[in-house]
Amino acid sequence: MRKFTQTIALLILMGALPMLAGAQVKGGAKGVARVAFTSSIYAGYSFLTQNLRGGTGLNGWEVAYSVSEGHGLRFKADVFNYNGKDYGTERPMYFMVGQEVGHGVLGYRIFAHGLVGMAHTYGDWFYGDGGNGAYHANTNSFVADVGGGLDKTLAGPMAWRFQGDYLYSNFTVTDNQIHGLPNRFVRLSTGLVIRF
């Protein structure tokens, strides 16, 4: 688990180093200055449409950070986690990085993103055997995500986000009698954005 965490931290650091955070002041209409926000932090509720075994959905949270690279592009780091219990405890946590493109109009910002990374889940997520019984669950997976959303400006640097994503992961059980576990999910998120 330590090596997994170090790999994720290194990916985030490599993406964030070349970029400068902070707000920039630009000229507005009739010489009035306006603030161009170049970074944002998002925190909110997230729902995964099914669990890792294909049962009912999972509730969780999401935290994301994005920083401008110019021309509407942003580097984005995203972490989200879900909790649930079917036969075994499911606590999948996802660590992803990638690119976001967006455009603001009339108090809204519309965006789309593509992210890749890794996910880790609790050891007994399949039938609660902790990987020691007949079913050995793979607790790590490559993940990819494509999605987008809408930020509605509330006041000053604050906005409210509505987001939808298509998520791919490939948690498996190493038993040749078990097939058809889901690897495609939809996730829906909403929460507060603070821009700076």
Number of C-alpha atoms within 10 A of each C-alpha: 8 6 8 12 12 10 14 17 12 11 16 18 12 10 16 19 9 9 14 12 17 13 13 11 10 11 11 10 7 6 8 8 11 12 14 14 17 20 20 21 18 20 21 18 17 22 19 22 16 18 24 26 19 15 11 13 17 21 17 18 18 20 18 18 20 23 25 22 19 11 9 13 18 22 22 25 26 21 17 19 23 21 18 18 14 16 13 17 19 23 21 23 19 23 23 23 25 21 19 23 19 16 13 14 8 7 11 16 16 17 18 18 20 18 20 20 21 19 24 20 22 19 20 22 28 24 17 19 17 17 18 11 11 11 20 19 24 19 20 21 18 16 20 21 22 17 18 18 18 20 21 19 18 13 9 10 13 18 21 19 21 16 18 18 19 16 18 18 20 18 23 22 19 14 11 7 7 10 10 8 14 17 17 17 18 17 19 17 19 21 18 19 23 17 20 18
